[in-house]
Amino acid sequence: QVQLVESGGGLVQAGGSLRLSCAASGRTFSRYAMGWFRQAPGKEREFVAAISWGGGTIYYTDSVKGRFTISRDNAKNTMYLQMNSLKPEDTAVYYCAATLTYSLNSAYTGTYEYSYWGQGTQVTVSS
């Protein structure tokens, strides 16, 4: 079992930046592939970014490539999402997710592939 807590959300103007953090506790963080997802009002939860537990495999959804950066610090049991050049369409509740994997280089983009979820943090981008 692993517990995930997101932080760092807030209100920002278009073009601004935020850094989200996801703190994990409970089990060996480094054995978990991690991901960020988001859900806007009236829409389904969608994939944003994912990182393998070794950090060597990273995926992004096309709409955030070049603007968002996912990273992790296994020594601190924390994953990050640096979000730059934010747009109003980035407004959503952002969730971090984790899944146990024995593969150093595996990362996952589907919501069904993750076993653990945080409670979410609101990101609002004003125009």
C-alpha positions, 0 to 999 in steps of 0.5 A: 500500500502507498499513500499519495498526497499532491500539493502545489496547485493554485490560481495562475495567469495564462503564461505563468508557471506552477510546480506540483509535488506528489509525496508518497509514503508507505512502501518503497517509492522507487519500485513504483512507476508514477504518473500525472493525470488531470480532470476538467469539469464534465470531462474524463480523467486524462493522461498528462505525464508518466515516469518509470521508477528509474526515471529513464522512461518519460511520456507526455501527452501531446498538448503539454510537450515542451511546456511540462516536465515530470521528474522524481526524487526517489530519495525524497519519495517525491514526484514533481510536475513543472508546468510552464507557459500555462494555458486556460485549457490546462485548468483541471484537478491534477492527480498523481498515481502510482503502480508497482512495477519490477521493470526499471524502464516501464512507464504507463499512460492508462488510468487503468494501469495505476493502483494508487491515486492521490486526492488531487490538487486544483490548478486554475489558469485565468486568461 
